[in-house]
Amino acid sequence: MGNPNDDATQTLPCERDSFGDSEWLNLPEASAADWGVGLLLFVASCLYLRLFYNYVGFGFDEGLVLQGAQRILHGQVLYRDFFSFYTPGSYYWMALLFKVFGSSILVGRGALTVYGGLFSVFTFLLARRVCSRSNAVLAALPAAAVGLPGWFLVIHSWDSTLWTLLALYCAVRFMESRHWAWAFGLGSLAAVSCLVEQSKGAGLVLGLGAGFLILALSDRFSLWAGRRLVALALGFALPTLLTLAYFGSHGALVQMRADLMWPFYHYASPSKLPYGDAGAPWAELLHGSFGWRTFIVLLMSPLFIISGLPIFAACGLAYWTFRFRRTRGFGRARRYYVLISAALSGLLLSTLATGRPDATHIMLQAPLFCLVLGWMAEAAKTPFLKAAKTLGVSYALVSLSAFSLSFLAVPLAAGYKIKIRGGIVRTPAPYDALGYIQSRVAPGERILVYPYQPLYYYLAGTYSVSRYERLLAGTYEPSQFQEMARELQASRPRVVLFDPSFTEVIPRICPNVAVEALAAKDPVVDYLFVEYHPCRTFGEPGMPWHVVFMVRKDLSCS
């Protein structure tokens, strides 16, 4: 590759090691022009994502972190008082935001908007080190324009992507400066990444560990000595030990371990998906004229483009490691490629290990993997590759724009407004169920939403009578259904929201769930049919479920 310093950007002083190797590496933090581009990316990303800020489409998972954070603010302790197989970071981070800014879904959405700006900036800063400014922007644009708009939900995945991206940035800065402060930041952020999402954090730690090991063994590039090693260990240990101390002091460590191990035994197998699966009915989508099929392929291309980037990163790690063995030395740029491609390869392995390497879960890591887009564009130096790059970049920009606009069209067309705790949200349909619930259920009342829609709890200001926010047949243990039935019997809530058709939705979420498990006897449903009677049924427009508002048989519907 040639030098990407084709515009006025300061570079790190060339390092000439014992092998006589010297390579440039841009330092965008020292360039006013690059800071200006980064600021423009941040502002543009936030303004674009602002269009999604108060749009709510009632996604299944969004209520989990929101309602969990609300439980924490009311004195409950994760794992001890309510179940989750996520690590605790997102719950307590969202609880902190609620504590500071007030409890509202709009606070979580505001955080997502800022995340999008940070995704663009840090992807640009990382890519700019080895890419021209235009190619670095090419890598940064999809980070906020494609991933977040498609899944603009308050979920732990976006939190973990942010902390992972920041940890990767610290790793690169540490490799450049060898200063202990960056080592401490790397250790702290890597630990936080693990505490927000165990699989992604483990993949990051594994990948960075492999990258530094390759550099140490192959390049004689020693970073870990004295204060730097102590700073790294201390940075990683502090968040970890504080977390263990907190849950230990609240008697939740044993339950925490059980909950975090739960998905490996119960959730991974039923929810397993093939790599890059887009979950689209291709036979139906591609049925039509040639023009329609061309449009669908163009529209869906970003799913396949982004899904291919982790594989290119793994190939890049092999290439740069092998190239060292032939040239007997790394310059700064090659060390950068090895370290980042190793980290991305670790994230790929962790995604594969979860059994959910589908296009959605890869897109949730787009700000990290999009670095490879900039590298690929920068690699085009020959006339043939330059021509291919022009065509490829043009196609990518058109398809990414179409993909992004397809998501943007939904909130722009949302013409209904619903008043909720903390503000007003826009929806694509009236969602009469939520208004009906709010008019008949007191804030703070304990109800049951079964089997899965925790966002109703949060938006209506209510709480579950159970320690479970959801139970999915075929993925949760029979003992957990029995536990919820006992909790339901003990509390006898006045109101229950029940979706009798949800078993038809479960195979879309967990495609490998056993048919016999879906048909198994459900003690919660049995109790509801005996003790409750329906008042009103709501079919949510455009959604694959409906809601039955039920009250105890000793109460009237009015």
N, C-alpha and C positions, 0 to 999 in steps of 0.2 A: 504494500500500500504506500501511496505517496503521502506527503505531509499535508494534513488538512488545514494547516495554518494559512488559508488563502485569504484571510482578512485580518484586520489589525487586532489580534488577540495575543496576550502575553503567553509564552510557553514556559514550562518549567525548565530550568537550566539542564542542558543535556548531560546525562550521566554517562561517563565512559568507564566501564568496569574492566576487570582483568581480561575479559574476552574481546575487548575492543569494540563492543556493541554500543551504539548510541542511537536513540530514537526520540523524536519529539513527543511531547504530551502537552496539550493545551491546558491552561489554567484559567477557566472562564471566570472564576471568582475575582481575578485581578483585572478583568476587562469591563469597563463601563458599558461598552456596547452589548456585551453578553448579559450583564445585569439588566440592561434596558429590554432586551429580548425576553429575558425571564419574567420581568415585571409585566410586559405585554401579554405573555402567555398566561400568567396568573390571573390578570384582570379579565382577559377574554374568556378563559375557562370558567371563572366564577359567574360572569355575566350570562354565558350560555347555560350553565347548569341552574342558574336562578329560575329559568323557565320551568324546571322540573320541581322546584323547591316545595311548593304546596300542593302538588298533585299526588293523590293517593289512589292506587289501583287495587288495594286490599290483597297484596301478596301474602302468601301463607307465613313466611318466615319473619316478616318485619316486626311482628309483635313480640317476638321472643326476648330480644335484648331490651326493648322499650319497657315491657312489663316487668322483666327481671330487675331493671334499674329502679323501677318504681317500688318494687317489693323491698329492695335494699334501703331506699330512702325511708321506708316505714319500719326499719329495724330488723328485717329478716336477713338471714345469712345464706348465701348461695351454698348449695349442696346440703346443708343441714336442714333448711326450711323449704327449699324447692329444688327440683331436679333439673340438671342440665349436663349434657356431655361436652359442652364447650369449656375451655379454660376461662378463668374469671375476668380477664382483662377488659373485654368489651362491656360487661355488665357494670363494673365499677367505674370505668371511664365515662360511660353514659350517665351513671348516677351522679358523678362529679359535675358533668355539664348541666344536668337538671338542677343540681344544688345551686349552681352559680347563676344560670340563666332562666330557671323556671322549667317546670315539667311540661313539655309539649313535644309532639312529634316534629314540630317545626324547628325545635332546637337540634334534634338529631339530623334533620334535613339540612339545616344550616351548616352543621359540621361536615356533612357530605359535600356541600358546595365548596367549602374551604379545602377539603381533601382533593377535590378535582384540580383546584389551582396548584396545590402542592405537588400533585402527581406530575403535572406538566412541567413545573419548574425543576424538580429534581431529576426527572427523566432527561430534560434538556441539559442540565449541568453534567450529568454522567455521560451522556452521549457526546457532548461538545468536546470532551477531552481527546477524542480520537476522530471526530467528524467535523466537517465544515459546518458553518452555522446553519445553512439551509438543510443539511441532512440531519442535524441535531433537532431542528424544528420538526422535520418529518417524523422523527422518532417520538417527539413529545406530543404531537397533536392527537394521535389515537388514545393516548393515556387517559384523557378526560373526555374526549369527544365520542368514544365508542363504548368503553367499558361501563362507566357510571350511568350514562343515559339509559342503557338497556336494563340495568338493574339498580335503579335509584332507590334503594331500600336501606333502612338502618339495620344492617346485619354485621356480624363480627368479621366477615371476610374483608370488607373495605377497611376496617380498623387494622387488621393484620397486614394488609397490603401496604398501608401507609407506614407502619412501624418497620416493616421489612425493607421498604425502599430507603427509609432514613438510615437503617442499620447498614445497608449496602453502601450508601454514600459515605458513612463514617469509615467503613472498611477501606474504601478507595483513598480517602483523605489520610488515613493512617499509613497506608502503603506509601503515599507520596511524601508525607512529612516525618514519619516515624516518631511522632510526638505522643507521649503517654496519654494526653487528654483525649485524643481521638480513639486510642485503645479503650479508654474508660467508656466513652460514648458508644463504641461498637459493642462492648460487653453488655452495657445497660440496655441498649435498644434490641440486641439479639435476645436478651432475657425477656423483655417486654413482648417481643414477637411471639415467643413461646407461650407466654402467659395469655396472649390474646387468641392465638390459634395454634394448638400443639403441633399439628402436622406441618404447617407452613414454617413455624419457628424451627422445628427439627430439621426440615429441609434446608433452611438457611444456614443453620449451624453446621450441618453436615457438609454443605457445599463450600462454605467459606473455609472450614477446616481443611477440606481436600485441596482447595486452591492454595492456601498458605503452605500446606505440606509439600505440594508440587514445587512451589517456589523455593522452599527451604532445601529440598532434596536435590532438585535439578539445577537450581540457579545459584546456590550458595548465598541466598538472599535471606539473611537472618533478621527477623524483626523482634523476636520474642526473647528479650533479655532484660533483666533488672526491672526498672520501674514500669516498663511497657507491659510485661507479663503480669505483674502485680495489678496494674490498673485494669487490664482486661478481666482478670479473675475477679477483682473486687467489683467491677461494673456489672458483671454477670451475676455475682453472688447476692448483691444487695437487693434487687427486686425479688429474686427467688426466695431468699431467706425471710424477707418482710412478708411475702405472701404466705409462706408456710407458717410463720409465727402468727399471722392474723387468723388463719383457719384453725390452727392448733389451739389458740386461746379461746376460740368459740366452739371447740369440740367437733369440728367438721372435717378433720384430716382424713379419717378412715372413709367417710362417705364421699369426700372429694376424690380420693383414689378410685373408689368403686365407680363413681359416675364417669370419670374420665376414661376408664378402661371399657366402659359399657359399649361404645360404638364398635370396638374391635370384635366383639363377640356377637353383636345383635344387628348392627346397622349396616356395616360394610358390605356384607354379602348380598342382602336383599336389594340394596341401592346401587350395586355395581353397574357401571356403564362402560361402553367401549371408548377408546381414545378419540377425542374430537367429535363425539356424538352431538348433533345439533338439536336432537329431539323434534325434528320437523317431519311431517308426513310427505316425504319427497314424491311419492307416487301421485299424490293429489296436486302438489304444488307444480310439478313439472308436466302436468297434463294440460295441454293447450297449444296455442300457436307457437311458432319458432320465436317470435318476438317476445311473447310472454315468458317462455323458458329462458331466453337470454336475460330478460330483466330479473327473474328469480335468481339465476346464477350470479349475476352482478350484485344483487342485493345481499345475498347470503355469503358472498366471498370473504368478507372480513372474519367470519367465524372460522373459516379454513386457513386464512392467512395467519391469524393470531395463533391458532392451534399448531401451526407448523413451526412457529418461532422457537419454542422450547427444544425441539429436535435439532434445529440449526445451532442453537446454543451448545447442546451436547456435542455435536459434530465439531463446533469451533473449539471446544476444550481439547478434544483429541488432536485437532490440527495444530493448535498452538503448543501443546505439550510435545508433540512429535517434531515440530519445527525447531524447538529448542534443542532437542537431542541431536539434530543435524548441524545446528549452528553454534552449539555450545555457548549459549548466552541469551539473556533477556535484557531488552531495554525497558524503559518505563512503559511504553505502549504495550509491549508484549505481556508484561506483568499485569497490566490492567485487563487485557483480554483473558488471560488465564484466570484471574481472580473472579471477574464477573461471570464468565462463562461457567466456572465451577459452581458459583452460587446459583445461577439459573438452572444448572443441571441438578443441583440438590433439590431445588423447588420442583423440578419435573419429577424426580424420584418420589418425593413426598406426595405429589398429586397422584401418581400412579399407585402408591401404596394405600391411599385412602379408598381406591376402587371407584373414584369419581373423576376421572380425567376427561370429562365431557367438555364440550365447547364453553358452556356457561362457567364452569369452575376455572377454566384456563383464562377466560375473559376477565374474571375477577382478579387476575394477576397481570392484566395487560400492561399497566405502567412499568412493570419490571421487564417483561418479555419484549416490549416494543423497542428496547435498546437495540435489539438485533436488527430491526428495520433500518436504523441509522447505519449500522455496520455494513449491512448488505449494500446500501446505496453508496457508501463511501468506497466500497471495494471495486466499483465500476470505473476502471481506468483505461482499458483498451477501447478502441473505437466501437467494436462489436458490443462490449459490455455497456458502454455509454448509451448506445442506441437501445439496448435491452432495458437499461435502467430507465430511460425516458419513457418507454412504453409501460414498464412495470409500475413506475411511480405514478404515471397518469392513470393507469387502471386502478391502482390502489386508492388514489385520492378520490376518484369518481365513486368507487364501490364503498369506501369508508363514508363519504358524504351521503350517499343514498341510504346506507345503513343507519347513520346517525339521524337523518331527516325522518326516516320511518318511525323512529322512537319519538322524535320531537313532535310529530303530527298528533300523537295521542294526547299529551297534556295541553297542546294548543287548542284541541277540539273539545276539551273537558268543559262542559257548560254548566255543570251543577256545583253548588256550593253547600257544604255541610259545616255547621258550627260544632267544634269539638273543644275539649279542654285545651286552653292555650291559644286558640286562634280559629281560623276558618281554612278549610281545605277544599280543593277542587277535585271533582270526581267525574268519570265518564258517564255515570248513570246515577239515578237518584239514591240508590242504596237505602231504601226505606227501612230496612231492618235496623240500621244503626240509629236512625231517628226514633223509631218505635221503642228500641231498648232504652235510649236516653230519657224518654218521656215516662217510662214505667219502672226504671231501676234507679235507686238513689246512689249518688256518688259514694264510693267506699263500700258498697254492698258486696257481699260474697255470693257469687253465682257460679254456674258451671257452663262453659262453652265446650261442646264435645262433638267430634273428637279433636278438631284442629282449626282454630282461628283465633290465636291469642291477641290479635290486633283489636278485636271487639272488647276484650278486657280493658286494654289501655285507653282506647278512644272514648269508652263509656265511663271511665274512671272507676272500674270495678276490680274485684280480685277473684281468683279461683278458690273454691273450697278445697282444692286438692294441691299437693305439692307438684303436680304435673300440669303444664300448660297445654300438653298435647299427648295423645296416645294413638299410635297408628297400628292397626292390626297387621300382624306378620312381621313387625320389626321390634315391637316391645314385648317383654316377657308376660306370660299369663299372670304371674304374681303381681305385676304392676297394674293390670286391669282390676285384679281383685282388691289391691290396695286402694285404688281410686273408688271402687264401689263401697268399701268400708268407710272412706272419708265422706262420701256422698250420704251414706246412711246416717253417719254421726252428726253431720251438720244440717242435713235436710234443707238446702237452700230454697228460697221462695221461687227462683226463676232458673230455668235451664234453657240454653240455646243448643239445639241438636240438629245435626246434618245426617239424616238417615242414608243419604246416597254417597257418603264419602268413601266407602269401600270401592266405588267405581273409579275414584280419583287416585287411590293409593298406587295402583300399578303404573301410573304416569310418573309418580315420584320415586317409587321403588320398583323397577321393572322386573326384578327377580323374586319378588315376594311369592311365597307358596300359596297356591289357590286354596288349599285346605285351611291355611291360616286365616284367610279372609272369610271363610265360611264358619270358622270356629265360634262357639258360644261366647257371647260378650256379657259378663255380669253387670257392667254399667248399663248397657241397653236394656237388659232384663229388668233392672231396678227402675229405670225411667218409665218403661211401659206399665209397670204396676203402680207406681206412686205419682206419676205426672200425667197431665192431659194437655193436648195442644190448644193453643189459642189462635195463632196465626202463622201462616207459612209465607216465607219470602223467597222468591227466586231471584237471585242476584243477576242482573243483566250481564251477559258476556262472560259469566263465571261458571265453572263446572260444578257448582254446588248450590244447594238452597238451605235456608235456615228455618227451623221450626221453633217458634217461641212457645215455651211450655211453662206451666206453673203447677205447683202441688195440687193434688186432687181435692184437698180441703179448702182451696182458695178459688175464687172466681177470676176470670180473665180481665174483668173491668177494673 
